[in-house]
Amino acid sequence: MAQHIGIGIGAGLVSALLFGVLLKATPLAILLYLVAPLPILIVGLGWSHKAALWAAAAGSLALGLVIAPFMGLAFGAYIALPAWWLAYLTLLGRETPQGLEWYPTGRLLGWIAATAALAFIAIAVLSSPNHAAFDRQLRGLAQTLVQARMPAPRTTGEAGRTETPPTETDRSGPEAGGDAGAGLQTEDDQTDVTRSEIADALARVVPAFAANGLALLLTFYLWASARIVRISGRLPRPWPDLPSTTMPRTTLATLGAALLMCFAPGYVGVFGVALVGALSAAFAIQGLAAFHDRSRGRPGRALMLFGLYLILFVTQGIALVALTLFGLADTALDRRRPQDRPAP
């Protein structure tokens, strides 16, 4: 037990160091930050979830004392506790007449989505306990992105200096110039309104995109850490058949509840939006698993899978929308699971 505590503390300090270098804001620092959850997941899967909990506590305490209390809390809420929780669920099992039954990968995938949404809302509340301040931050970020993609048009004075000299008709009277100026001003106002509407809509869905990306990353972290621990021979759980992963139908009810929460005020609505985004990532992963499962034994399977991943790469993730719909249909219809086997 003492050895597990020591290993957990060491892993937590390594993870905290990887998280803390983000303050340098260099490409290498960002790359190291992205692998910060791996030490906690590895120690949790290879030793025990208690060692992962010691790692979470040690890393949070170290960052809180050395850098700032907020850094320790942020590390614990966004990195350490999600990693510990997923490691705990992965090694969860129960005795049955048929033997030890491990926690189903379908339910684990659903928990990955819920964990991503909870981690996002936790870091949001820590950074801005006042929802109004958080909303202003999101709107400011969205306006910056919109202005970068839709720069403001040049002013009338700037346009006048670059255009051709006015004709006699333009000099005919102040009324004509006044009408043209009013037209330009109206067009600029309409453009400003359009940019403002786009920024407001973007600010509304930012939590969904953030939680979606975090859910995909957590899935990759869990898979990568399990592979590493398996290679070392310390993974107590047999490797599951990942293509057969199917989330239970209760996940659809969770998605419906999340959609309803999106209309709630304050952080409840933000959590609903984040949960919708995280569940979309989970359904996309299930759609990918279903494609792997249904293509087994078919001629040209390797070419089909290569084409799928090539499309995902070329479209920069836009094809994930189709995979999400496929995963939703796979969960709702439940065609892959034998009828005599209940849902996990």
C-alpha positions as CSV (number, residue, x, y, z in Angstrom):
1,M,0.0,0.0,0.0
2,A,2.8,2.4,0.9
3,Q,4.4,1.7,-2.5
4,H,1.2,2.5,-4.3
5,I,1.0,5.8,-2.4
6,G,4.6,6.7,-3.4
7,I,4.0,5.9,-7.0
8,G,0.7,7.8,-7.0
9,I,2.4,10.9,-5.5
10,G,5.2,10.7,-8.0
11,A,2.7,10.4,-10.9
12,G,0.7,13.3,-9.6
13,L,3.8,15.6,-9.4
14,V,4.8,14.6,-13.0
15,S,1.2,15.4,-14.2
16,A,1.2,18.7,-12.3
17,L,4.5,19.6,-13.9
18,L,3.2,18.9,-17.4
19,F,0.1,21.0,-16.6
20,G,2.1,23.9,-15.1
21,V,4.4,24.4,-18.1
22,L,1.3,25.7,-20.0
23,L,2.1,29.1,-18.4
24,K,5.1,29.4,-20.8
25,A,2.7,29.4,-23.7
26,T,5.2,27.8,-26.1
27,P,4.3,25.1,-28.7
28,L,6.3,22.5,-26.6
29,A,4.5,23.6,-23.4
30,I,1.1,23.1,-25.1
31,L,2.2,19.7,-26.3
32,L,3.3,18.7,-22.8
33,Y,0.1,20.0,-21.3
34,L,-1.9,17.8,-23.6
35,V,-0.4,14.7,-22.1
36,A,-0.9,15.8,-18.5
37,P,-3.7,13.3,-17.7
38,L,-1.6,10.2,-18.8
39,P,0.5,9.7,-15.7
40,I,-2.6,9.6,-13.5
41,L,-4.4,7.3,-15.8
42,I,-1.4,5.0,-16.1
43,V,-0.9,4.7,-12.3
44,G,-4.7,4.3,-11.9
45,L,-4.9,1.4,-14.4
46,G,-1.6,-0.2,-13.6
47,W,-1.7,0.0,-9.8
48,S,-5.0,1.0,-8.3
49,H,-7.6,3.8,-8.3
50,K,-6.4,4.8,-4.8
51,A,-2.9,5.5,-6.2
52,A,-4.6,7.7,-8.9
53,L,-6.5,9.5,-6.1
54,W,-3.2,10.1,-4.3
55,A,-1.8,11.4,-7.6
56,A,-4.7,13.8,-8.0
57,A,-4.3,15.1,-4.5
58,A,-0.5,15.5,-4.7
59,G,-0.6,17.3,-8.0
60,S,-3.3,19.7,-7.0
61,L,-1.6,20.5,-3.7
62,A,1.8,21.1,-5.4
63,L,0.3,23.5,-8.0
64,G,-1.7,25.3,-5.3
65,L,1.3,25.9,-3.1
66,V,4.0,26.6,-5.7
67,I,2.0,28.6,-8.3
68,A,-1.5,29.7,-7.1
69,P,-4.5,28.1,-5.4
70,F,-6.5,28.5,-8.6
71,M,-4.0,26.5,-10.5
72,G,-4.3,23.6,-8.0
73,L,-8.1,23.7,-8.2
74,A,-8.1,23.9,-12.0
75,F,-5.7,21.0,-12.2
76,G,-7.9,18.9,-9.9
77,A,-11.2,19.7,-11.6
78,Y,-10.1,19.6,-15.2
79,I,-7.3,17.0,-15.3
80,A,-6.8,15.0,-12.1
81,L,-10.2,14.0,-10.9
82,P,-11.6,13.1,-14.4
83,A,-8.5,10.9,-14.9
84,W,-9.0,9.2,-11.5
85,W,-12.7,8.7,-12.1
86,L,-12.3,7.1,-15.5
87,A,-9.5,4.8,-14.2
88,Y,-11.8,3.8,-11.4
89,L,-14.7,2.9,-13.7
90,T,-12.5,1.0,-16.1
91,L,-11.3,-1.4,-13.4
92,L,-14.8,-1.7,-11.9
93,G,-16.1,-5.3,-11.9
94,R,-18.6,-7.6,-10.2
95,E,-18.8,-11.3,-9.6
96,T,-21.5,-13.2,-11.5
97,P,-22.2,-16.9,-11.9
98,Q,-20.4,-16.7,-15.2
99,G,-17.3,-15.1,-13.6
100,L,-16.0,-11.6,-13.1
101,E,-17.9,-9.1,-15.3
102,W,-16.1,-5.9,-16.0
103,Y,-17.7,-2.5,-16.5
104,P,-19.2,-2.3,-20.0
105,T,-17.3,-0.1,-22.5
106,G,-20.7,1.4,-23.6
107,R,-21.4,2.7,-20.2
108,L,-17.8,3.9,-19.9
109,L,-18.2,5.8,-23.1
110,G,-21.3,7.5,-21.7
111,W,-19.4,8.4,-18.5
112,I,-16.6,9.9,-20.6
113,A,-19.1,12.3,-22.1
114,A,-20.6,13.2,-18.7
115,T,-17.1,13.6,-17.2
116,A,-16.1,16.0,-20.0
117,A,-19.2,18.2,-19.5
118,L,-18.7,18.2,-15.7
119,A,-15.0,19.1,-16.1
120,F,-15.9,22.0,-18.4
121,I,-18.5,23.4,-16.1
122,A,-16.2,23.0,-13.1
123,I,-13.4,25.0,-14.7
124,A,-16.0,27.6,-15.9
125,V,-17.3,28.1,-12.4
126,L,-13.8,28.3,-10.9
127,S,-12.7,30.9,-13.4
128,S,-15.9,33.0,-13.2
129,P,-18.2,32.3,-10.3
130,N,-20.5,35.0,-11.6
131,H,-22.3,33.7,-14.7
132,A,-22.7,37.2,-16.1
133,A,-18.9,37.6,-16.1
134,F,-18.5,34.2,-17.8
135,D,-21.1,35.1,-20.4
136,R,-19.2,38.4,-21.2
137,Q,-16.0,36.4,-21.6
138,L,-17.6,34.0,-24.0
139,R,-19.1,36.9,-26.0
140,G,-15.8,38.7,-26.1
141,L,-14.1,35.6,-27.4
142,A,-16.8,35.0,-30.0
143,Q,-16.6,38.6,-31.2
144,T,-12.8,38.4,-31.6
145,L,-13.2,35.2,-33.7
146,V,-16.0,36.8,-35.8
147,Q,-14.0,39.9,-36.4
148,A,-11.0,37.9,-37.5
149,R,-13.2,36.0,-40.0
150,M,-15.4,39.0,-41.0
151,P,-13.3,42.2,-40.8
152,A,-15.1,45.5,-40.6
153,P,-15.5,47.3,-43.9
154,R,-13.5,50.5,-44.5
155,T,-14.9,53.8,-43.4
156,T,-16.4,56.3,-45.9
157,G,-13.4,58.5,-45.7
158,E,-11.0,55.7,-46.4
159,A,-13.1,54.5,-49.3
160,G,-13.3,58.1,-50.7
161,R,-9.5,58.3,-50.8
162,T,-9.2,55.2,-52.8
163,E,-12.1,55.6,-55.2
164,T,-12.1,57.5,-58.5
165,P,-12.8,61.3,-58.4
166,P,-16.4,62.3,-58.2
167,T,-18.3,63.2,-61.4
168,E,-20.3,66.3,-62.1
169,T,-23.4,64.4,-61.1
170,D,-21.9,63.7,-57.7
171,R,-21.1,67.4,-57.3
172,S,-24.6,68.4,-58.3
173,G,-25.8,69.0,-54.7
174,P,-25.5,68.0,-51.0
175,E,-28.6,65.9,-51.3
176,A,-27.0,63.3,-53.4
177,G,-24.0,63.1,-51.1
178,G,-26.3,62.9,-48.1
179,D,-28.3,60.0,-49.6
180,A,-25.1,58.1,-50.5
181,G,-23.7,58.6,-47.0
182,A,-26.9,57.4,-45.5
183,G,-26.9,54.3,-47.7
184,L,-23.3,53.5,-46.7
185,Q,-24.1,54.0,-43.0
186,T,-27.2,51.7,-43.3
187,E,-25.1,49.0,-44.9
188,D,-22.4,49.3,-42.2
189,D,-25.1,49.1,-39.5
190,Q,-26.6,46.0,-41.1
191,T,-23.1,44.4,-41.3
192,D,-22.5,45.2,-37.6
193,V,-25.8,43.7,-36.6
194,T,-25.0,40.5,-38.6
195,R,-21.6,40.2,-36.9
196,S,-23.2,40.7,-33.5
197,E,-25.8,38.0,-34.2
198,I,-23.1,35.6,-35.3
199,A,-21.0,36.3,-32.3
200,D,-24.0,35.8,-30.0
201,A,-24.8,32.4,-31.6
202,L,-21.1,31.4,-31.5
203,A,-20.9,32.3,-27.8
204,R,-23.9,30.1,-27.1
205,V,-22.3,27.0,-28.6
206,V,-18.7,27.4,-27.5
207,P,-19.3,25.2,-24.4
208,A,-20.5,22.4,-26.7
209,F,-17.4,22.6,-28.9
210,A,-15.1,22.7,-25.9
211,A,-16.8,19.7,-24.2
212,N,-16.9,17.8,-27.5
213,G,-13.1,18.2,-27.9
214,L,-12.5,17.3,-24.3
215,A,-14.6,14.1,-24.6
216,L,-12.6,13.0,-27.7
217,L,-9.3,13.7,-25.8
218,L,-10.4,11.8,-22.7
219,T,-11.3,8.8,-24.9
220,F,-7.9,8.9,-26.5
221,Y,-6.2,9.3,-23.2
222,L,-8.0,6.3,-21.7
223,W,-7.2,4.1,-24.7
224,A,-3.6,5.2,-24.9
225,S,-2.9,4.7,-21.2
226,A,-4.7,1.3,-21.2
227,R,-2.5,0.2,-24.1
228,I,0.7,1.3,-22.3
229,V,-0.3,-0.5,-19.1
230,R,-1.3,-3.6,-21.1
231,I,2.1,-3.7,-22.8
232,S,3.7,-3.6,-19.3
233,G,1.6,-6.5,-18.3
234,R,-0.1,-4.7,-15.3
235,L,-3.6,-4.2,-16.8
236,P,-5.8,-6.5,-14.7
237,R,-8.7,-6.2,-17.1
238,P,-8.7,-8.3,-20.4
239,W,-8.7,-6.1,-23.4
240,P,-12.3,-5.5,-24.5
241,D,-13.8,-5.9,-28.0
242,L,-14.0,-2.2,-28.7
243,P,-15.9,-2.4,-32.0
244,S,-18.8,-4.0,-30.2
245,T,-19.1,-1.0,-27.9
246,T,-22.8,0.0,-27.6
247,M,-24.1,2.7,-25.2
248,P,-27.4,1.9,-23.4
249,R,-30.6,3.5,-24.6
250,T,-30.7,5.5,-21.4
251,T,-28.0,7.7,-23.0
252,L,-30.7,9.0,-25.4
253,A,-32.8,10.1,-22.4
254,T,-29.7,11.9,-21.0
255,L,-29.3,13.6,-24.3
256,G,-33.0,14.7,-24.2
257,A,-32.5,16.1,-20.7
258,A,-29.4,17.9,-21.8
259,L,-31.3,19.5,-24.7
260,L,-34.0,20.7,-22.2
261,M,-31.3,22.1,-19.9
262,C,-29.9,24.2,-22.8
263,F,-32.9,26.6,-22.3
264,A,-32.3,27.1,-18.6
265,P,-30.7,30.2,-17.4
266,G,-27.2,30.5,-15.8
267,Y,-24.8,27.7,-15.5
268,V,-27.5,25.1,-15.8
269,G,-28.0,26.1,-19.4
270,V,-24.2,26.2,-20.0
271,F,-24.0,22.6,-18.5
272,G,-26.8,21.5,-20.8
273,V,-25.0,22.9,-23.9
274,A,-21.7,21.3,-22.8
275,L,-23.4,17.9,-22.2
276,V,-24.9,18.0,-25.6
277,G,-21.5,18.6,-27.2
278,A,-19.9,15.9,-25.1
279,L,-22.6,13.3,-25.9
280,S,-22.3,14.2,-29.6
281,A,-18.6,13.1,-29.4
282,A,-19.6,9.9,-27.6
283,F,-22.2,9.1,-30.3
284,A,-19.6,9.8,-33.0
285,I,-17.2,7.4,-31.4
286,Q,-19.9,4.8,-31.2
287,G,-20.7,5.4,-34.8
288,L,-17.0,4.7,-35.6
289,A,-17.1,1.5,-33.5
290,A,-20.3,0.4,-35.3
291,F,-18.6,1.0,-38.7
292,H,-15.7,-1.2,-37.5
293,D,-18.1,-3.8,-36.2
294,R,-20.4,-4.0,-39.3
295,S,-17.5,-4.1,-41.7
296,R,-15.9,-7.2,-40.0
297,G,-15.7,-10.1,-42.4
298,R,-16.6,-8.0,-45.5
299,P,-14.3,-8.0,-48.5
300,G,-12.3,-4.8,-48.9
301,R,-12.7,-3.9,-45.2
302,A,-9.2,-2.4,-44.9
303,L,-9.9,-0.1,-47.9
304,M,-13.3,0.9,-46.4
305,L,-11.7,1.8,-43.1
306,F,-8.8,3.7,-44.8
307,G,-11.4,5.7,-46.8
308,L,-13.4,6.5,-43.7
309,Y,-10.3,7.8,-41.8
310,L,-9.1,9.7,-44.9
311,I,-12.5,11.5,-45.1
312,L,-12.3,12.4,-41.4
313,F,-8.9,13.8,-41.9
314,V,-9.7,15.7,-45.1
315,T,-12.9,17.2,-43.8
316,Q,-11.2,18.2,-40.6
317,G,-13.8,16.5,-38.4
318,I,-16.9,17.7,-40.3
319,A,-17.7,14.1,-41.2
320,L,-18.0,13.5,-37.4
321,V,-21.6,14.8,-37.9
322,A,-22.5,11.8,-40.0
323,L,-20.8,9.5,-37.5
324,T,-22.8,11.1,-34.7
325,L,-26.1,10.4,-36.5
326,F,-24.9,6.9,-37.2
327,G,-24.1,6.4,-33.5
328,L,-27.5,7.8,-32.5
329,A,-29.3,5.4,-34.9
330,D,-27.2,2.5,-33.7
331,T,-28.1,3.3,-30.0
332,A,-31.8,3.8,-30.8
333,L,-32.3,0.8,-33.0
334,D,-30.0,-1.5,-31.0
335,R,-29.6,-3.9,-34.0
336,R,-26.1,-5.1,-33.2
337,R,-26.8,-6.6,-29.8
338,P,-28.3,-10.2,-29.7
339,Q,-31.9,-10.2,-28.6
340,D,-31.2,-12.7,-25.9
341,R,-28.5,-10.5,-24.3
342,P,-29.8,-7.6,-22.2
343,A,-28.3,-4.1,-22.5
344,P,-25.1,-3.6,-20.4
